[in-house]
Amino acid sequence: MIGKLYLCATPIGNLEDITLRVLKTLKEVDLIAAEDTRNSIKLLNHFEIRTPMTSYHEYNRYDKAKYLVEKMLSGTNVALITDAGTPGISDPGEELVKQCIEAGISVTSLPGASAVLTALTISGNSTRRFAFEAFLPPDKKERALILEELKKETRTIVLYEAPHHLVRTLAELKNTLGDEREVSVVKELTKRYESCFRTTLKEAVTYYEENEPKGEYVIVISGKSFEDIAMENVKQWEEMTISEHYDFYINQGKESKEAMKLVAKDRNISKRDVYSVICIK
């Protein structure tokens, strides 16, 4: 019999948020793989769970995943838990899941607490479409590329950040996305001092420069509005002559008639106006 991998969501603050199904599974599996055994033992002791535990973290995720896969292939059922929240979301659990699937091992996820969704739902921002970026990368070039992508993002954006990096990250977001972009800075989710500071990026930077950040943060930013995109496009066309605008579409491979139609639409003028300029040209 081949074992199975259970992704068990654990509380992100309030211990009462753990589910009955997760508790039952953690007691019944053969082995628990934990991101930090020193942290997880407190949770297991609280619920009187005596299942053997082993470490599985960022620095051993490849080799330890191979070891765990071998254990499951020999019949061991393994539960994976992270320090807080749902395993596999911005943590090394992603690698273990990948290796299990490649080895033909069944993987199931036991839903529960998740900082991403918890912060998103109380932020007041649009929840229909969102982009989760986790922690921005420390590498300057990679970080700059992602910030530039976020500048054009129309979906709500969700980021994680540690307190000692919060001001820097908010300042970078302000410089890239603009002073008045709406943001909700959420901290200490499900804990006693949970808060959601709804403001603009400019005001958020000012506030946290004057008030030292404490706790773990989730940053929820409104996406770029379609109205702003439309206005930017109008500005782009206004900086071109009609002839340059026409050439722009011709260089994209458009037929002359289609190019004139698009120019007229972009500039909100008649096709006759475009035709008269192009013919003179």
C-alpha positions in Angstrom: 0.0 0.0 0.0 1.3 3.5 -0.9 0.9 6.2 1.7 -0.7 9.6 1.2 0.3 13.2 1.7 -2.1 15.4 3.7 -1.6 19.2 3.5 -3.0 20.4 6.8 -3.8 24.0 7.4 -2.9 25.3 10.8 -4.0 28.5 12.6 -2.3 31.8 11.6 -2.8 33.1 15.1 -6.0 32.0 16.9 -5.7 28.3 17.9 -9.5 27.9 17.7 -9.3 28.2 13.9 -7.9 24.7 13.5 -10.5 22.3 12.0 -11.7 19.1 13.5 -10.6 17.2 10.3 -7.1 18.5 10.6 -6.9 17.5 14.3 -8.2 14.0 13.4 -5.7 13.6 10.6 -2.7 14.8 12.6 -3.5 12.2 15.2 -4.0 9.4 12.7 -1.1 9.8 10.2 2.2 8.0 10.8 4.4 11.1 10.5 4.1 14.9 10.6 6.5 17.0 8.5 6.8 20.5 10.0 8.4 23.6 8.8 9.7 24.4 12.3 9.4 21.5 14.8 10.1 23.8 17.7 7.2 26.0 16.8 4.8 23.1 15.8 5.4 21.1 19.0 3.6 23.8 20.9 0.5 23.3 18.6 0.7 19.5 18.9 1.1 19.6 22.7 -1.9 22.0 23.0 -4.1 19.5 21.3 -2.4 16.5 22.8 -1.2 15.1 19.6 1.7 12.6 20.0 2.4 11.7 16.3 6.1 11.6 15.5 7.4 14.7 13.8 10.3 15.5 11.4 11.5 18.8 10.0 10.8 19.9 6.4 11.9 23.5 5.6 13.4 25.7 3.0 17.0 24.5 3.5 16.3 20.8 3.1 13.2 20.8 0.9 14.7 18.9 -2.0 16.6 16.1 -0.2 14.0 15.8 2.6 11.2 15.7 0.0 12.9 12.7 -1.6 13.1 11.0 1.8 9.5 11.6 2.6 8.4 10.4 -0.9 10.3 7.1 -0.2 8.5 6.8 3.1 5.1 7.3 1.5 6.0 4.8 -1.3 6.6 2.3 1.5 3.2 2.9 3.0 3.7 5.8 5.4 1.0 8.5 5.6 2.5 11.9 6.0 0.8 15.2 7.1 2.6 18.4 6.1 2.2 21.5 8.3 3.7 25.0 8.0 4.4 27.5 10.8 1.0 29.1 10.2 -1.6 28.8 7.5 -2.0 26.5 4.5 1.1 24.4 3.4 2.3 25.0 -0.2 1.4 28.7 -0.2 4.7 30.6 -0.4 6.6 27.8 1.5 8.7 24.7 0.7 5.6 22.5 0.7 5.3 23.2 -3.0 8.3 21.0 -3.8 7.1 18.1 -1.7 3.7 18.2 -3.5 5.5 18.3 -6.9 7.7 15.2 -6.0 4.7 13.3 -4.7 2.7 13.8 -7.9 5.7 12.7 -10.0 5.9 9.6 -7.9 2.2 8.8 -8.2 1.5 9.5 -4.6 -2.0 10.8 -3.8 -2.1 14.4 -2.3 -5.0 16.0 -0.6 -5.4 19.4 1.0 -7.4 20.0 4.2 -8.6 23.6 4.0 -8.3 26.0 6.8 -6.6 29.3 7.8 -4.9 31.3 5.0 -3.4 34.8 5.6 -3.9 35.7 1.9 -7.7 35.2 1.8 -8.3 36.4 5.4 -6.5 39.7 4.6 -8.2 40.1 1.2 -11.7 39.6 2.6 -11.4 42.3 5.3 -9.4 44.8 3.2 -12.4 46.3 1.4 -10.7 45.9 -2.0 -12.2 44.0 -4.9 -12.1 40.2 -4.3 -13.3 39.0 -7.7 -9.9 39.0 -9.2 -6.6 39.2 -7.3 -2.9 38.5 -7.8 -0.8 37.0 -4.9 2.9 38.0 -5.0 3.9 36.7 -1.5 7.2 38.4 -0.5 8.9 40.5 -3.1 12.3 39.0 -4.0 15.4 40.5 -2.4 17.3 40.6 -5.6 17.2 44.2 -6.9 16.8 43.4 -10.6 14.1 40.8 -10.1 12.4 43.0 -7.6 12.4 45.9 -10.1 10.9 43.7 -12.8 8.1 42.5 -10.6 7.3 46.1 -9.4 7.1 47.2 -13.0 4.7 44.4 -13.8 2.5 45.4 -10.8 2.4 48.9 -12.1 0.1 47.6 -14.9 -1.8 45.0 -12.8 -5.6 45.6 -12.9 -6.3 42.9 -10.3 -6.2 43.5 -6.5 -2.6 42.8 -5.4 -1.7 40.9 -2.2 1.8 40.9 -0.7 3.4 39.6 2.5 6.0 41.7 4.4 8.0 41.5 7.6 7.9 44.5 10.0 11.5 45.6 9.5 11.0 45.8 5.7 7.5 47.3 5.6 8.4 51.0 5.2 10.9 50.2 2.4 8.4 48.1 0.5 5.6 50.6 0.9 7.9 53.3 -0.4 8.8 51.3 -3.4 5.2 50.5 -4.1 4.3 54.2 -3.8 7.1 55.3 -6.2 6.0 52.6 -8.7 2.2 52.6 -8.4 1.6 56.2 -7.4 0.9 58.2 -4.3 -2.9 57.9 -4.3 -3.2 54.1 -5.0 -5.5 52.6 -2.3 -3.9 50.2 0.1 -5.0 48.2 3.1 -2.2 47.3 5.5 -3.3 44.3 7.6 -1.5 43.0 10.6 -1.7 40.3 13.3 -4.5 38.4 11.6 -6.9 36.5 14.0 -4.9 37.7 17.0 -5.9 40.1 19.8 -4.5 43.2 18.1 -5.6 42.4 14.5 -6.0 45.6 12.5 -6.7 46.8 9.0 -5.3 50.3 8.1 -7.1 51.5 4.9 -5.4 54.4 3.3 -3.2 55.4 0.3 0.3 54.4 -0.3 1.6 57.9 0.4 -0.2 58.1 3.7 0.9 54.6 4.6 4.5 55.4 4.1 4.2 58.6 6.3 2.3 56.7 9.0 4.8 53.8 9.3 7.8 56.2 9.2 6.4 57.8 12.3 5.0 54.6 13.9 7.3 51.6 14.1 5.8 48.5 12.4 5.3 45.6 14.7 3.9 42.1 13.8 3.5 40.3 10.5 1.9 42.2 7.7 -0.2 41.6 4.6 -0.5 44.4 2.1 -3.6 44.5 -0.1 -3.4 47.1 -3.0 -6.2 48.1 -5.4 -5.4 47.2 -9.0 -5.0 49.8 -11.7 -8.4 51.0 -12.9 -9.5 50.5 -16.5 -10.3 54.3 -16.5 -6.7 55.1 -15.7 -5.5 52.8 -18.4 -7.8 54.4 -20.9 -6.6 57.9 -20.0 -3.0 56.7 -20.4 -3.8 55.4 -23.8 -5.4 58.7 -24.8 -2.4 60.5 -23.6 -0.1 58.2 -25.6 -2.1 58.9 -28.8 -2.2 62.6 -28.2 1.6 62.7 -28.1 1.6 61.3 -31.7 0.5 62.9 -34.9 -2.3 61.1 -36.8 0.3 59.9 -39.3 2.6 58.5 -36.6 -0.5 56.8 -35.1 -1.4 55.3 -38.4 2.2 54.1 -39.0 2.1 52.5 -35.5 -0.6 50.1 -36.6 0.9 49.6 -40.1 4.1 48.5 -38.5 2.1 45.9 -36.5 1.0 44.4 -39.8 -2.5 46.0 -40.0 -4.0 46.7 -43.4 -4.4 50.3 -44.3 -8.2 50.3 -43.9 -8.0 48.6 -40.5 -5.2 50.9 -39.3 -7.3 54.0 -40.1 -10.3 52.5 -38.3 -8.2 51.9 -35.2 -6.7 55.4 -35.3 -10.2 56.9 -35.5 -11.4 54.8 -32.6 -8.4 55.6 -30.4 -8.6 59.4 -31.0 -12.4 59.5 -31.0 -12.5 61.2 -34.4 -14.1 60.2 -37.7 -12.5 57.9 -40.2 -12.8 60.7 -42.7 -10.6 62.9 -40.6 -7.9 60.2 -40.5 -8.3 59.4 -44.3 -7.8 63.1 -45.2 -4.5 63.3 -43.3 -3.2 59.9 -44.6 -4.1 60.8 -48.2 -2.3 64.1 -48.0 0.7 62.2 -46.6 
